[in-house]
Amino acid sequence: MFLSVFDIFKIGVGPSSSHTMGPMVAAVRFLETLRSGTEKVPGSGAPARLEARLHGSLAFTGKGHATDRAVHLGLLGHAPATFEVDKAEADLAELNETGVIRHEGLPDLAYRPDVDLIFDYDELLPGHTNGMVLRAWDDAGNLHMAETYYSVGGGFVMTARELERKDDVATTAGVPHPFRTAAEMLRMSRESGHSIAQMTRRNELATRSAAELDSGLERIWDVMEDCIERGIATDGILPGGLNLRRRAGNIHRQLLDERGLNLAAPHTVNDWLSVYAMAVNEENAAGGQVVTAPTNGAAGVLPGTIRYWLDHVPGAHRGLIADFLLTAAAIGGLIKTNASISGAEVGCQGEVGSAAAMAAAGLCAVMGGTSEQIENAAEIALEHHLGMTCDPIHGLVQAPCIERNGLGAIKAVSAASLSLRGDGRHLVSLDACVETMRQTGRDMDARYKETSQGGLAVNVPEC
């Protein structure tokens, strides 16, 4: 198994990889297929009208996650990786005024955002709770084309047929270290003499040049770091109706003022960790540019941990960030392949839990950990997120999500530190922990899996 670092870490927009980025990608894919004509219903006329229908978690928390807006923008041709805010807003305003989508190679397509996007709260599609159906009709009202898409977490999108065939971006073709489990990863590391980062790098180089890989990794960290800087420089109220104040900037200023004071408590370092992670997730909640790590809802844990390491740990330097990211991506790939990174599928244990495991592994690696210690660090971090529900208040990726990223970063650092104190031998394997997470998510009540029908989402008074 090999899942590229660029599949685990995607540059996109907030607030959600599964509920914002995924539906936007699905809409773009629908347009491409519509333009190709390969899925046209025999006998139908040219496409004239579009319709989108959201199901399951996409319906229940779609408004809070801006899923409707994401679909509109995707149908207008906007993709997460190349998203331009000003152009998107202008195109959306024009669509709301005209009710027409225009693309080269297609006739004018009628689409009224307030009518032709439907939140279907009754029907849960069979493949995944994050389901959506896009349809095109001809002038006579005949179906021209229909496609079912599933947003399976982390910005990954699959059609119903791809999901049924179990297609995925993971591959074993042509890569020298195709580990599918942590046990295989450790065995290959021992036999080859390569670290986890080195094995991941060798796998990446099977499909791209070293220059492409290094520039891509540098770009990922640049976007992460810019997101932190924007987050600690911006104050105000987050959108969505909760009237939640941004706190990262104020906390950061307090921490700067306290630097050098002899009476500072040792646990203040946790505030530095939290503020870096929270800065990212406040930007995500505001719809800013973020990197899935492995999802938007958990996007702050890993960059927060890297920034803490760079700023507060002696000997840290930017030259090792690539090894951090490559190691983290290997762990994220294992979790996605063998369980899930989707909050709508397994709860927040699959999002913040996975992010903490990835961050712990990356930190352990750059601090000199062996492959066995790295696997142990990932296991410790994931183990202590098992059972965590996904219960966003009002369906917004704000509470408890923003603080949860701060605590995830703290757990990641603690897990890495504990593993480095040992020799890598431990009772619970990462594979056992991942399987436990999968089973726990399968058995978890749907109310606690990103539907906002249970937990904090129903026990916090209306704002």
N, C-alpha and C positions, 0 to 999 in steps of 0.2 A: 504494500500500500504506500502510495506517496501522494500527499496533498500539498500543493505548492504554498510557499510562504505568502505568495500574492493572492491565493484564494482565502487563506486565513485572515490576512490583513488587507482589507479593501479600503480605498479612499472613497468616501461618500459623504452623505449629508444626514443630519439628525431629523427626527428624534429616534428612529428605530430601524435597525437593519432588516428585520423580518417584516415590519409593518409599514415602513416607508421606502427603504431602498429596494426591497424585494418586489413589491407591487409596481414600482416605477420601472424596474428592469423587465418585469413581465409585460407591461404595456408596450415598452420599446420592442420587445421580441415579437409581440402580436403584430405590431406595425410592419416589421420586417417580413414576417410570414405572409401577411396580407398583401404586401407589395409583390412578393414572389409568385403568388397565385397557386402555390403547390397544394394548399389545403382547401381550395375552393370547392364548395358543394356543387356537384354536377347539375347543370341546368339553371343555376342561379344567375342573375344579372350582375352587373358591376356593383361593388359595395357603395352604399349611399348613407348608411347610418350605423353608429357604434353604440354598444351598450356594455356596461361593466357591472358585475354582481359580486359582492363580497360575502363570504361565508365564515362561520365559526368565529375564531378569535379576531380575524380581520374585520368582521362585522361588529362584534361586541366592543372592541377597543379601537376601532378604526378612526373615529373622529379625534380621540385623544392623541393618536399616533400620526395624525395627518395623512392617513392612508388614502382618503378621497382625493386630497390635493396631489399626492404622489401619482395616483393613477391618471389624473387629468394631465399632469406635466409629462408623464411617460408617453401618453398618447400624442402629446404635442412634440415629442421627440427628445425630451430632456432625459439624460442618463446621469446616475449619481456621480460617476467618476469625472464627468466633464461639466458638472452643474455650474451655471452662472446665474446668480441671484437676480440681477437686474433684468436679464433677458427672460428669465422664467416668469418674473412678475408681469412683465409687459405682455408676454404671450398669454398668460392666464387671464389678464384683464381683457384682452382682445377676444378670447374664447368666451368669456362670460357675456360679452356684449353681442357677439355674432352667433354663437352656437354652432360654429363651423370649424373643422380642423382641416388644414390644407398642407399637403405634402407632395413633393415632386414624385411623379410616378403613380399617383393615386388621384381619383376624382375627389371633389370636395365631399367631406364626410360630416353629416349632421351629428352633433353631440352636445347636448345641453347638460352641463355639469350637475345642476340641481335636480335633474329628472332621470338622466340616463345612467347615473351611478346609483346602484340599489344596495342598501344594507339588508341582507337576508339573515335575519336572526333565527329562522326556523330550521333551515336545512344545513346540516354539517356534512361536508363532502367527505368521501370515504378515505382519501389518501392522507390527509393531514388537516389539522384544525385551521391552518392558515391557507384557506382555499379561495380562489377567485375564478370566475368564468368571464371571458371576453367574447363578445359576439359582434359580427358585422351582418347587416341586412341589406338587401337590394331595394330599389325604389318600390317594388311591388309588395314588399314585406316578407319576401322569402329569405331564409337563412343563407347567407353567402359563405360564412366561415365561423367556426366556434372553436375555442381552445380553453382547456382547464389548466390553471397554473397553481402550483403550491410553493409558497415562500417558506422554506424549511429551516430558516435560521441563518444568521450571519450574512444575509444578502444573497444566499444561494436560492436559485429558482429552478424548479423542474416542472415540466408538463406532466399530465396524468400518465401519458405513455412512458415517459422517461422514468417516472417513479415506479411504475409497474415493472419495467425492465430492470429496475435498480441501477439505472445509469447514474453516474456521479462523475465529479471532476477528479476523483482519486484514480490513480493508475499505478500499474506496476511495470508498464512497458518501458524498457530501455533504461531503467534506473538501477544503480548498483546496490542500493540498500532498501529494498521494498518491504520494510517491516510493517506489519499490520497490528501488532500488539507490543506492549512495553517489554514483555519477555523476549520477543524477537529483536527488538531494538537493542536491548542490553547484550544479547548473544552476539549480534552483528558488530556491536561496538567492541566487545572483547576479541572477537575473531579478527577484525580488521585493524584494531589498534587505533581507530578513529574515535573522536568525541562525537556526541550527538550533533553538535553544530557542524562538524566536518562532514558527517554522513549526509546531513540535510543539504549542505552546500554541494556535495558531489551529485546528489539527486537533482538539484536545480540545474547544475551545469550540463545535465543530459539534454536539456531543452532550450538553454539560453547561454549566452556568453558570460564570462566573468564580469565584464564591464556592465552589461545589462543588469545582472544580478546585484552588483554593488551599488549602482546608481538607483535601482529600484528600492533597495533597502534604505539607502540614504534618504530617498524621497519619503518613505514611510515615516521615518523618525522626524524629518523636518515638519511634516504635517502634524504629527503628534505634539511636537514641541511648540509649534505655532498655536495649536489649540490650547495648550496649557497657558501660554502667554496671554492669549485673548481672554481666557477665563479669569485669570487673576487681575486683569486690567479693566474688567467690565463689571459695573454694578447695575442695579435695577430689578425689575419684576419680571419673572419668567412668563412667557405667554401661556394661555390655556385656561385661565379662570381660577386656578388655585391661589393666585396672588402670592406665590412663593418667591421670597427674596433670594437673589444671588448672594451667597455668603463667602465664596472663595476669595474675592478681592479684599474684603474687610479682614478676614482671618489672616491672609498673607501679609497685609500691612501690619497687623498686630505682631506677627512673628518676626518681621523685619525689625520692628521697634525693640523687641526683646532680645535681639541677638547681642551676645557679649555680656549679658547680665549674669552675675555670679550666682544669683538665686533661682535661675531657671530650672524647672523640674526636668529630670531626665526623660519623662514620658512625653515631653513636648515634641519630641521627634515624631511621635505618632500624628501630631497635628500637621507637621510638614507633609508627611505621607498622604494624609487625608486631603489636604488643601490642593495638592497637585491633581489627585484623582478627581476630586469634586469639581475642579475648574474645567476639566474635560467634559464631565457630564452635565454641567450647567450650560456649556456651549452646545452640547448635543440636544439638550432640552429646548434650546432656543433655535434649533434648526441649522446650526452651524456645520462647518466642514469637520469631520472626524474620521478616524480610522477604525473600522471594525476590529475588535481585539478580544474575543472573536466575534462579538456583536456590538451594536451601538449602545445597548443598555448596559453593557459591561466595558465600555470603551475606555474608562478612566483608570482601571486597575493596573494594566501593564505600563502605559506611559507614566503613570504616577510613580510606579516602582522604579522605572528607569531613571526618572528625574531625581528621585530621592537618592538613588545609588550615585549618580553623577555629582550631586551637590553635597552629599553628606558622608560618603564612604571613602576613606583614604585609598588612593591607588586607582580609583575609577577613572576611566577616560573614554572618549567617544569612539576610539578605535575598536572597542569591544562590543559596541551596540549591535553590530551585525550578528555576532555570535549569540547575543541575548535573543534577538528576534528569531534566528534560525532554530535555536533550541526551543523557544516558546512555540514556534509553529509546529514543530514535531509533536509536541504534547497536544496542542490543539487539534492536529490532524487525527491523532489516536482517539481522542474523545469524540470528535464528530463522526468518525468512522464506526466506532463501537457503541456509541450511545447517542448523544444529541447535544447541540449547543443552542437549542431553541427553547426559550422560556414558555412558549405556547405548547410545547411538546412535553417538557420535563420540569418546568418551573425554573426558578432563578438559580438553582443548583447547576443548571446547564449553561447559564450565562456568567454570573459573577463567580460561581464555583469553578467553571472552566478557566475563566480569566485569571483567577488567583493561582490555579495550578500552573498555568503557562508562565505567569510572572515569577512564581517561586522557582520554577525550573530554570528560567532565564537568569535570574539573579544568582542562583547557586552555581550556574555554569561560569559566569563572568567573575565569580569570586573563587574560582579554582576547584569547584566540586567535580568529583568523578561522575561517570555516567550513572553509577548506582546511587550516589548521593542526589543527583538531579532527579532521578525517578522517585526517590524517597521524598524529596521536597514537593514534587507535584502531587504525590499521593496524600501527604499531610494536609496540604492546602485544600484539595478537593474533598477529602474525608470530612473536614469540619465545615463544609457547606451542604452536606447531604441532607435532603429533605426540604431545602429552602424553597418556599413558594414564590410565585410571581403574582403580586397583587397590587398593581399600580393604581393609586387613587385617581378616580376620574379617567382612567385609561391613559394617563400622562406619564411619560418616562421621567418623573420628577421625585415623587415620594412613594416609596422609600428608596428609589433607585439611586439618587445622587449620593446620599450618605452611605448606602450599601457598597458603592465603589470604593469609598474611603476605607471602610472596614475590610473590604476584600484585599486592598493593598497592604494593610497592616498584617492581615493573616498571611499574605504571600511572603512578606519579609520574615515574619516569625517562623514560617515553615522552612524557608531556605536556611535560616540561622540554625534551627534545630537539626536539620539534616547534615549541615557542615560540622556539627559537634559529634556526629556519629561516623560510622564507616560504610554506610549504605545498606547494612543488613537490617531488616525490619519485618514485622509480622504480616501486615496487610500490604499486598502488592497494588501497584497502580491499576493493573488490569482488573483485580477484584473490586477495587473502588469504582472504576468506570462502570463495570457491570452492575454493581449495586445502585449506582446513580440511574442507570437505564431502567432497572426494575422499579426503583422508587418512583421515577417519573411515570412509568406505565401505570402504576397503581394509584397515583395521586388523583384526587378528585379534580374534575375539569374546572371547578370554581376557582382553583388555586393555580391555574396555568394560563395566565395572561388574558383572562376573560373579564377581570374586574368584577366578578360575582361573589367573591369571598375574601376573607382576610381583612387587611387594612382597608381595602377598597370599599367595604360595606360597614366598617366599624368606626370610621372617622366621620364626624358630622359634616353635613353639607356646608361648603364654604360660601 
